[in-house]
């Protein structure tokens, strides 16, 4: 899905399906335009997928085409948090990819 601005609410849930895409990388869930702002506003992150995925599988869940940083984080998931998911232990980052993308990376 390609969007302009992405502004979630604290009551929102952003659902991510983790699967292997082309060449072993995860599929992009949302791509934002070059002048977009991304504000997660502590929305919940729901993870689904098919276990297990190989370690270092990375999914760009928000491909921020702009230059601004992502505002806020998902609820309870600050930068670098490790959490259990259906595909394994996953790390979340809001400063990965080209520096301002939101990624999930399988670490174990």
KOLSEMAR-85671 format. One line per field, with one value per residue: x, z, y of N, C-alpha, C, O in turn; residue in one letter; residue number from 0. Coordinates in steps of 0.1 Angstrom, whole numbers, plus 5000, padded with zeros to 4 digits. Each point is the difference from the previous one (the first is absolute). Last residue first. Layout:
residues N
n.c1 <- [X; ...]
n.c3 <- [Z; ...]
n.c2 <- [Y; ...]
ca.c1 <- [X; ...]
ca.c3 <- [Z; ...]
ca.c2 <- [Y; ...]
c.c1 <- [X; ...]
c.c3 <- [Z; ...]
c.c2 <- [Y; ...]
o.c1 <- [X; ...]
o.c3 <- [Z; ...]
o.c2 <- [Y; ...]
aa <- [A; ...]
i <- [NUM; ...]
end
This chain:
residues 108
n.c1 <- [5163; 5006; 4956; 4967; 4970; 4991; 4991; 5032; 5025; 5058; 5006; 4986; 4973; 4988; 4954; 4998; 5004; 4997; 4991; 4998; 4959; 4970; 4947; 5012; 5019; 5047; 5032; 5023; 5020; 4971; 4948; 4950; 4956; 4958; 5017; 5012; 5027; 5001; 5047; 5023; 5023; 5008; 4959; 4969; 4982; 4966; 4992; 4992; 5053; 5037; 5039; 5033; 5037; 4993; 4955; 4955; 4955; 4954; 4972; 4956; 4989; 4985; 4991; 5002; 4976; 5008; 5008; 5021; 5035; 5026; 5039; 4990; 5027; 5004; 5018; 4955; 4984; 4974; 5001; 4995; 5053; 5036; 5045; 5036; 5031; 4994; 4942; 4963; 4971; 4982; 4961; 4966; 4970; 4967; 4986; 4953; 4985; 4981; 5033; 5004; 5021; 5015; 5043; 4992; 5008; 4985; 4984; 5015]
n.c3 <- [5164; 4981; 4961; 4996; 4970; 5004; 4967; 4993; 4981; 4987; 4952; 5020; 5049; 5048; 5033; 5026; 5038; 4996; 5026; 4994; 4990; 4972; 5026; 5041; 5040; 5009; 5021; 4978; 4995; 4997; 5011; 5017; 5036; 4965; 4960; 4978; 4982; 4969; 4963; 4959; 4955; 4958; 4955; 4986; 5037; 5012; 5044; 5007; 4991; 5023; 4991; 5030; 5013; 5028; 4995; 5009; 5002; 5020; 4992; 5018; 5016; 5045; 5008; 5041; 5008; 5022; 5007; 4962; 4949; 4953; 4957; 4944; 4951; 4950; 4959; 4996; 5008; 5013; 5030; 5001; 4987; 5010; 4998; 4991; 4979; 4938; 4983; 5029; 5047; 5051; 5041; 5007; 5042; 5010; 5046; 5023; 5044; 5022; 5007; 4948; 4953; 4948; 4956; 4941; 4958; 4972; 4982; 5008]
n.c2 <- [4854; 5056; 5035; 5048; 5046; 5060; 5050; 5052; 5037; 4990; 4963; 4942; 5004; 5008; 4982; 4936; 4951; 4939; 4947; 4939; 4965; 4982; 5019; 5045; 5040; 5030; 5048; 5050; 5045; 5058; 5002; 4996; 4998; 5032; 5035; 5044; 5049; 5032; 5007; 5027; 5019; 5017; 4972; 4970; 4948; 4950; 4956; 4953; 4964; 4959; 4951; 4958; 4973; 4943; 4973; 4970; 4964; 5004; 5047; 5041; 5058; 5035; 5061; 5044; 5058; 5050; 5048; 5042; 5008; 5038; 5025; 5029; 5020; 5007; 4959; 4953; 4951; 4948; 4947; 4953; 4967; 4956; 4967; 4960; 4972; 4999; 5009; 4984; 4991; 5017; 5011; 5051; 5035; 5052; 5036; 5035; 5044; 5037; 5050; 5033; 5027; 5005; 5010; 5022; 4998; 4959; 4945; 4941]
ca.c1 <- [5001; 5014; 5000; 5010; 5001; 5003; 4997; 4990; 4987; 5002; 5008; 4999; 5007; 5011; 4993; 5008; 4993; 5004; 5001; 5003; 5012; 5011; 4998; 4990; 4996; 4988; 4999; 4993; 5009; 5010; 5010; 5011; 5009; 4998; 4989; 5003; 4995; 4996; 4987; 5000; 4997; 5013; 5004; 5007; 4999; 5010; 4997; 4985; 4998; 4988; 4996; 4989; 5003; 5007; 5014; 5008; 5009; 5013; 5002; 5009; 4996; 5009; 4995; 5005; 5004; 4991; 4998; 4991; 4994; 4997; 4996; 5003; 4991; 4998; 5013; 5006; 4996; 5010; 4995; 4986; 4997; 4992; 4986; 4997; 5001; 5014; 5010; 4997; 5012; 5002; 5014; 5001; 5010; 5002; 5006; 5009; 5001; 4991; 5003; 4995; 4992; 4998; 4995; 5003; 5007; 4992; 5008; 4992]
ca.c3 <- [5004; 5006; 5008; 4996; 5009; 4996; 5011; 4997; 5006; 5011; 4996; 4986; 4992; 4993; 4993; 4998; 4993; 5004; 4990; 5007; 5008; 4991; 4995; 4990; 4994; 5005; 4995; 5009; 5003; 4991; 4997; 4992; 5007; 5015; 5003; 4998; 5010; 5013; 5005; 5008; 5015; 5007; 5003; 4988; 5001; 4992; 4995; 5001; 5001; 4994; 5004; 4991; 4992; 5007; 5003; 4989; 5004; 5005; 4999; 4990; 4996; 4991; 5000; 4988; 5003; 4995; 5009; 5011; 5005; 5014; 5006; 5015; 5010; 5009; 5004; 4989; 5001; 4994; 4997; 5004; 5005; 4991; 5003; 5008; 5015; 5004; 4990; 4987; 4991; 4991; 4997; 4997; 4991; 4999; 4987; 4999; 4987; 5000; 5011; 5013; 5007; 5013; 5007; 5014; 5002; 5006; 5000; 5000]
ca.c2 <- [4986; 4998; 4987; 4990; 4988; 4987; 4991; 4990; 5004; 5009; 5012; 5002; 4990; 5008; 5012; 5012; 5011; 5014; 5011; 5012; 5000; 4995; 4987; 5001; 4987; 4995; 4986; 4991; 4989; 4996; 5010; 4995; 4991; 4999; 4992; 4986; 4991; 5005; 4995; 4989; 5002; 5001; 5014; 5006; 5015; 5006; 5013; 5001; 5014; 5005; 5014; 5004; 5012; 5011; 5000; 5007; 5011; 4997; 4985; 4995; 4986; 4993; 4986; 4993; 4986; 4990; 4989; 5004; 4988; 5002; 4988; 4999; 4995; 5012; 5007; 5009; 5014; 5009; 5013; 5001; 5013; 5009; 5001; 5012; 4997; 4999; 4997; 5006; 5002; 4988; 4998; 4986; 4996; 4985; 4999; 4988; 4992; 4989; 4990; 5005; 4990; 5005; 4988; 5000; 5013; 5011; 5012; 5012]
c.c1 <- [4988; 5002; 5015; 5000; 5010; 4998; 5002; 4997; 4989; 4987; 5001; 5009; 4997; 5008; 5010; 4992; 5010; 4993; 5005; 5003; 5002; 5014; 5011; 4998; 4989; 4997; 4987; 5000; 4994; 5009; 5011; 5010; 5011; 5009; 4999; 4987; 5004; 4993; 4997; 4985; 5000; 4997; 5013; 5005; 5007; 4998; 5012; 4995; 4985; 5000; 4988; 4995; 4990; 5004; 5005; 5014; 5005; 5006; 5013; 5001; 5010; 4994; 5009; 4996; 5005; 5005; 4989; 4997; 4991; 4993; 4999; 4994; 5005; 4991; 4998; 5011; 5007; 4995; 5012; 4994; 4985; 4998; 4993; 4985; 4997; 5002; 5014; 5011; 4996; 5013; 5001; 5014; 5000; 5011; 5004; 5005; 5009; 5001; 4991; 5004; 4994; 4990; 4999; 4994; 5005; 5008; 4991; 5009]
c.c3 <- [4997; 5006; 5005; 5009; 4995; 5011; 4996; 5012; 4997; 5007; 5011; 4995; 4985; 4991; 4992; 4992; 4999; 4992; 5007; 4990; 5008; 5008; 4991; 4994; 4990; 4993; 5006; 4993; 5009; 5005; 4990; 4996; 4993; 5006; 5015; 5002; 4997; 5009; 5013; 5003; 5007; 5015; 5007; 5003; 4989; 4998; 4992; 4997; 5001; 5002; 4992; 5005; 4989; 4990; 5008; 5004; 4988; 4993; 5006; 5001; 4989; 4997; 4990; 5002; 4987; 5003; 4997; 5010; 5012; 5006; 5015; 5005; 5014; 5012; 5009; 5005; 4990; 5001; 4994; 4995; 5002; 5007; 4990; 5003; 5009; 5015; 5006; 4990; 4987; 4992; 4991; 4995; 4998; 4989; 4999; 4986; 5002; 4988; 5000; 5010; 5013; 5007; 5015; 5006; 5015; 4999; 5005; 5000]
c.c2 <- [4993; 4987; 4998; 4988; 4991; 4990; 4986; 4992; 4990; 5005; 5010; 5011; 5003; 4991; 5008; 5010; 5012; 5010; 5013; 5011; 5013; 4999; 4995; 4986; 5002; 4987; 4994; 4986; 4989; 4988; 4994; 5012; 4995; 4989; 4998; 4992; 4986; 4990; 5006; 4995; 4987; 5002; 5000; 5014; 5006; 5015; 5005; 5014; 5002; 5015; 5004; 5014; 5002; 5010; 5012; 5000; 5006; 4988; 4997; 4985; 4995; 4986; 4993; 4985; 4993; 4986; 4991; 4989; 5002; 4987; 5002; 4987; 5002; 4996; 5012; 5008; 5008; 5014; 5008; 5014; 5001; 5014; 5010; 5001; 5012; 4999; 5001; 4996; 5005; 5003; 4987; 4997; 4985; 4997; 4985; 4999; 4988; 4991; 4988; 4990; 5007; 4990; 5005; 4987; 5000; 5013; 5011; 5012]
o.c1 <- [4999; 5012; 5009; 5000; 5000; 5001; 4994; 5009; 4988; 5000; 5003; 5012; 4995; 5011; 4997; 4993; 5007; 4998; 4996; 5009; 4991; 5010; 5001; 5008; 4991; 5005; 4996; 4997; 5006; 5004; 5000; 5000; 5007; 5000; 5010; 4989; 5007; 4992; 5009; 4991; 4997; 5010; 5006; 5007; 5013; 4992; 5010; 4989; 4993; 4999; 4999; 4997; 5003; 5005; 4995; 5004; 5000; 4993; 5011; 4994; 5007; 4996; 5000; 5004; 4996; 5012; 4994; 4989; 4992; 4988; 5010; 4989; 5012; 4994; 5010; 5003; 5011; 4989; 5011; 4989; 4992; 4998; 5007; 4992; 5002; 5010; 5003; 5007; 4990; 5005; 4996; 5004; 5000; 4998; 5009; 4993; 5008; 4994; 5003; 5002; 5005; 4988; 5010; 4990; 5010; 5012; 4988; 5009]
o.c3 <- [5002; 5001; 4992; 5012; 4988; 5012; 4990; 5009; 4999; 5011; 4997; 5002; 4996; 4997; 4994; 4991; 5010; 4988; 5011; 4991; 5001; 4993; 4998; 5003; 5002; 4989; 5011; 4988; 5003; 5011; 4999; 4988; 5004; 4996; 5007; 5004; 4990; 4995; 5009; 4999; 4994; 5008; 5002; 4992; 5000; 4992; 5006; 4997; 4990; 5011; 4988; 5011; 4991; 4989; 4998; 5011; 4989; 4993; 4994; 5009; 4994; 5009; 4989; 5010; 4989; 5002; 5008; 5005; 5003; 4997; 5006; 4996; 5002; 5006; 5006; 5012; 4996; 4995; 5006; 4995; 4992; 5012; 4994; 4992; 5012; 5006; 5009; 5002; 4994; 5000; 5005; 4990; 5009; 4989; 5007; 4990; 5010; 4999; 5005; 4997; 5003; 4997; 5006; 4996; 5003; 4998; 4996; 5008]
o.c2 <- [4988; 4996; 5000; 5002; 4996; 5004; 4995; 4999; 5004; 5005; 5012; 5000; 5010; 5003; 5010; 4997; 5003; 4998; 5003; 4997; 5008; 4996; 4988; 4991; 5008; 4997; 5003; 4999; 4990; 5001; 4988; 5004; 4990; 4989; 5001; 5006; 4997; 4992; 5000; 5008; 4989; 4999; 4990; 5006; 5001; 5004; 5003; 5002; 4997; 5005; 4997; 5002; 5009; 4996; 5011; 5000; 4995; 4993; 5003; 4994; 5008; 4993; 5004; 4994; 5004; 4998; 4994; 4999; 4991; 4998; 5002; 4996; 5001; 5009; 5004; 5000; 4998; 5002; 5000; 5000; 4996; 5000; 5009; 4995; 4999; 5004; 5009; 4989; 4995; 5011; 4989; 5005; 4992; 5005; 4995; 4999; 4999; 4990; 4990; 4988; 5011; 5000; 5002; 4995; 4993; 5000; 5002; 5001]
aa <- [X; X; X; X; X; X; X; X; X; X; X; X; X; X; X; X; X; X; X; X; X; X; X; X; X; X; X; X; X; X; X; X; X; X; X; X; X; X; X; X; X; X; X; X; X; X; X; X; X; X; X; X; X; X; X; X; X; X; X; X; X; X; X; X; X; X; X; X; X; X; X; X; X; X; X; X; X; X; X; X; X; X; X; X; X; X; X; X; X; X; X; X; X; X; X; X; X; X; X; X; X; X; X; X; X; X; X; X]
i <- [107; 106; 105; 104; 103; 102; 101; 100; 99; 98; 97; 96; 95; 94; 93; 92; 91; 90; 89; 88; 87; 86; 85; 84; 83; 82; 81; 80; 79; 78; 77; 76; 75; 74; 73; 72; 71; 70; 69; 68; 67; 66; 65; 64; 63; 62; 61; 60; 59; 58; 57; 56; 55; 54; 53; 52; 51; 50; 49; 48; 47; 46; 45; 44; 43; 42; 41; 40; 39; 38; 37; 36; 35; 34; 33; 32; 31; 30; 29; 28; 27; 26; 25; 24; 23; 22; 21; 20; 19; 18; 17; 16; 15; 14; 13; 12; 11; 10; 9; 8; 7; 6; 5; 4; 3; 2; 1; 0]
end
